[in-house]
Every structure is written in structure tokens, then in C-alpha cells.
Amino acid sequence: MAKLYFYYSAMNAGKTTTLLQSAHNYRERGMRVAILTPRLDDRAGSGRVASRIGLQSDAVAFGHGDDLQHWAERDVAAHGRLHCVLVDEAQFLTRAQVWQLTEVVDALGVPVLCYGLRTDFRGELFEGSQYLLAWADELSEIKTICHSGRKAIMTVRVDDNGLAVQAGPQVEIGGNERYVSVSRAEFKRIMRGEGGIEQLQPDLPLT
């Protein structure tokens, strides 16, 4: 039975690496997969996904207004059976697009694996994550560690002095070094202004 999966984590936990490994596993068995990525996230170039350890792949870029169910139907009609759809940066999906992905699963019988952040730098749910948490068949956390040694479940955005950014747009593409994954306790401390934090997770060069 096809299912909708949501793999979520804080920043820099290896979501894209896991996605690309999953795509490789399907392809190695002769199965056809499609990787979707939000058009607004063009850090690796439009229509490409790239992990911090250098793995890359071509992808289908989509915008907020695109109908992902119709895209999948056209893709199957043009190229034949689709064994899996993988969505990178799934937090940027709209409510409507998450529903469309449930139709890809329920009506077309294609498994959909979504990978993304749960919350933004303010601790608020992204729209895509909110509805994936509500509607996905399977939820799985990809774990990472806070500098304190606790499990990191939240992400802070810091300025050049390592102090928490308290306001601003929810989406800020690039500047990965400005985001640090922390535990809930550290998130509270930093957001209260009780000191700063080093930018511990700089971008790694793509190869």
C-alpha cells in the first residue's frame, strides 16, 4: 500500500542526504523515481538538490501555484509507472499541495516521501510541515544533536554576533551558517537574550 511519509528534523540533520540515498535505492532496483524541490530554493541551482556532503541530483522544481497531483498524472502518462516521489524542503509546500500529494498516494498509488523542517527560527510550524504532520501516514524524526549534548529539535537564526534574530521573514534562502540546531532548553535561553551562540554549522563546499 502506498503511503505519505514525512521525515522531519531541525537544520543540518542530513535530510537531503537521506532523500538522495532513498532515491538511489529505488533506482538501483530499476524503479523510476521523481525528486521534487521548491523553485524558491535555488542554492544548488534551479531544478537540483544537493546535500551538505556533496551528493547531488537533478529534480523537478515547483512553485507555490503548481498542482502536484496534475504534474504526477502527466508524468505517468508521458513516462509510465512512477514508483516513488521524493520531496525536498517539504516545509515550503502549501496546504493545497500537501493535499495533492495525498491524492498522488491514494488515487495513483505512488508512495510520497517528504523531507523537511518542522518549525522555523521562531519555533512556529511551516505551512507544509503543519499539514504533513496532520495528514501523513507515517511520521519519522531524523535526529541531530545540540551543542549542549541534548537532542536538537529546534532551529535558531543568529546575527553576525551570534545573537538570536527575533523577527523577520519566515523564509530566508541561503546563509546556512546563520542557522543553528538546538535543544528546546537552548532555544529558550537564546531567545530570551541570555547570551549568544557560535555559528557551529557552516556550509560545506559542494563537490
C-alpha positions as semicolon CSV with decimal commas, in nm:
position;residue;x (nm);y (nm);z (nm)
1;M;0,000;0,000;0,000
2;A;0,134;0,343;-0,095
3;K;0,175;0,589;0,191
4;L;0,262;0,954;0,251
5;Y;0,573;0,981;0,469
6;F;0,709;1,289;0,645
7;Y;1,069;1,283;0,763
8;Y;1,133;1,594;0,971
9;S;1,417;1,741;1,173
10;A;1,599;2,055;1,274
11;M;1,853;2,211;1,035
12;N;2,153;2,016;0,910
13;A;2,041;1,673;1,024
14;G;2,101;1,509;0,688
15;K;1,751;1,523;0,537
16;T;1,867;1,575;0,179
17;T;2,137;1,311;0,214
18;T;1,872;1,064;0,331
19;L;1,643;1,162;0,042
20;L;1,918;1,108;-0,214
21;Q;2,007;0,772;-0,061
22;S;1,642;0,668;-0,083
23;A;1,630;0,774;-0,450
24;H;1,947;0,573;-0,517
25;N;1,799;0,266;-0,351
26;Y;1,490;0,278;-0,576
27;R;1,694;0,338;-0,891
28;E;1,935;0,059;-0,807
29;R;1,638;-0,178;-0,824
30;G;1,532;-0,049;-1,165
31;M;1,248;0,166;-1,031
32;R;1,162;0,512;-1,160
33;V;1,156;0,796;-0,907
34;A;1,096;1,169;-0,923
35;I;1,257;1,424;-0,693
36;L;1,068;1,749;-0,638
37;T;1,222;2,066;-0,496
38;P;1,074;2,413;-0,433
39;R;1,170;2,661;-0,703
40;L;1,247;2,926;-0,441
41;D;1,531;2,713;-0,300
42;D;1,790;2,760;-0,573
43;R;2,106;2,720;-0,364
44;A;2,220;2,426;-0,579
45;G;2,074;2,577;-0,897
46;S;1,717;2,560;-1,020
47;G;1,594;2,204;-1,051
48;R;1,874;2,047;-0,846
49;V;1,904;1,921;-0,489
50;A;2,236;1,896;-0,309
51;S;2,335;1,772;0,034
52;R;2,599;1,924;0,259
53;I;2,828;1,625;0,200
54;G;2,833;1,681;-0,176
55;L;2,566;1,444;-0,311
56;Q;2,354;1,598;-0,587
57;S;2,073;1,510;-0,823
58;D;1,850;1,664;-1,086
59;A;1,499;1,745;-0,964
60;V;1,171;1,891;-1,078
61;A;1,131;2,247;-0,949
62;F;0,781;2,354;-0,843
63;G;0,624;2,683;-0,739
64;H;0,351;2,765;-0,488
65;G;0,084;2,764;-0,758
66;D;0,174;2,431;-0,916
67;D;-0,067;2,137;-0,888
68;L;0,145;1,838;-0,789
69;Q;-0,131;1,585;-0,849
70;H;-0,172;1,704;-1,209
71;W;0,206;1,702;-1,251
72;A;0,223;1,338;-1,135
73;E;-0,064;1,236;-1,363
74;R;0,108;1,395;-1,663
75;D;0,440;1,239;-1,571
76;V;0,290;0,890;-1,552
77;A;0,105;0,940;-1,881
78;A;0,425;1,051;-2,053
79;H;0,682;0,817;-1,897
80;G;0,498;0,522;-1,749
81;R;0,483;0,390;-1,398
82;L;0,629;0,606;-1,121
83;H;0,747;0,407;-0,822
84;C;0,815;0,691;-0,577
85;V;0,800;1,070;-0,540
86;L;1,052;1,235;-0,307
87;V;1,007;1,596;-0,195
88;D;1,299;1,801;-0,064
89;E;1,245;2,107;0,163
90;A;0,885;1,995;0,210
91;Q;0,818;2,266;0,467
92;F;0,771;2,501;0,170
93;L;0,471;2,309;0,036
94;T;0,135;2,482;0,056
95;R;-0,167;2,329;0,227
96;A;-0,317;2,259;-0,116
97;Q;-0,001;2,088;-0,236
98;V;0,012;1,857;0,066
99;W;-0,346;1,756;-0,014
100;Q;-0,246;1,700;-0,378
101;L;0,032;1,470;-0,259
102;T;-0,223;1,268;-0,059
103;E;-0,404;1,220;-0,390
104;V;-0,082;1,103;-0,556
105;V;-0,073;0,836;-0,285
106;D;-0,444;0,749;-0,263
107;A;-0,557;0,787;-0,625
108;L;-0,239;0,699;-0,816
109;G;-0,092;0,450;-0,568
110;V;0,251;0,617;-0,566
111;P;0,443;0,644;-0,237
112;V;0,546;1,001;-0,149
113;L;0,842;1,067;0,081
114;C;0,867;1,424;0,212
115;Y;1,172;1,564;0,391
116;G;1,170;1,898;0,569
117;L;1,190;2,116;0,875
118;R;0,914;2,105;1,133
119;T;0,949;2,461;1,270
120;D;1,104;2,791;1,171
121;F;1,351;3,011;1,364
122;R;1,067;3,139;1,584
123;G;0,952;2,791;1,681
124;E;0,643;2,816;1,458
125;L;0,527;2,546;1,219
126;F;0,581;2,594;0,848
127;E;0,262;2,557;0,645
128;G;0,379;2,246;0,463
129;S;0,501;2,085;0,783
130;Q;0,175;2,161;0,963
131;Y;-0,032;1,968;0,712
132;L;0,218;1,690;0,665
133;L;0,210;1,635;1,041
134;A;-0,170;1,629;1,018
135;W;-0,216;1,411;0,709
136;A;0,090;1,189;0,660
137;D;0,052;0,814;0,714
138;E;0,396;0,784;0,869
139;L;0,599;1,040;1,067
140;S;0,969;0,991;1,134
141;E;1,220;1,220;1,303
142;I;1,574;1,248;1,167
143;K;1,774;1,325;1,478
144;T;2,061;1,566;1,532
145;I;2,244;1,698;1,837
146;C;2,258;2,038;2,007
147;H;2,599;2,173;2,114
148;S;2,475;2,119;2,471
149;G;2,464;1,743;2,409
150;R;2,084;1,726;2,414
151;K;1,876;1,627;2,114
152;A;1,824;1,926;1,885
153;I;1,461;1,977;1,791
154;M;1,456;2,349;1,708
155;T;1,648;2,595;1,494
156;V;1,761;2,949;1,577
157;R;1,861;3,217;1,330
158;V;2,153;3,424;1,458
159;D;2,309;3,754;1,354
160;D;2,677;3,826;1,295
161;N;2,733;3,844;1,670
162;G;2,572;3,507;1,737
163;L;2,262;3,664;1,894
164;A;1,914;3,531;1,817
165;V;1,717;3,703;1,541
166;Q;1,372;3,762;1,688
167;A;1,183;3,884;1,380
168;G;1,195;3,879;1,003
169;P;1,062;3,678;0,710
170;Q;0,998;3,311;0,776
171;V;1,181;3,209;0,459
172;E;1,538;3,322;0,403
173;I;1,720;3,118;0,140
174;G;2,094;3,083;0,179
175;G;2,307;3,186;0,473
176;N;2,303;2,836;0,618
177;E;2,571;2,937;0,866
178;R;2,317;3,168;1,032
179;Y;2,102;2,875;1,143
180;V;2,194;2,657;1,438
181;S;2,008;2,348;1,555
182;V;1,950;2,349;1,931
183;S;1,753;2,178;2,205
184;R;1,432;2,334;2,333
185;A;1,611;2,448;2,650
186;E;1,883;2,622;2,448
187;F;1,622;2,776;2,218
188;K;1,450;2,933;2,520
189;R;1,779;3,062;2,663
190;I;1,895;3,216;2,337
191;M;1,557;3,367;2,252
192;R;1,547;3,528;2,600
193;G;1,871;3,703;2,508
194;E;2,078;3,519;2,766
195;G;2,396;3,520;2,562
196;G;2,474;3,426;2,207
197;I;2,578;3,114;2,025
198;E;2,856;3,034;1,785
199;Q;2,763;2,960;1,427
200;L;2,854;2,595;1,458
201;Q;2,720;2,456;1,133
202;P;2,875;2,634;0,834
203;D;2,802;2,532;0,478
204;L;3,022;2,258;0,339
205;P;3,153;2,308;-0,015
206;L;2,969;2,121;-0,287
207;T;3,181;1,887;-0,496
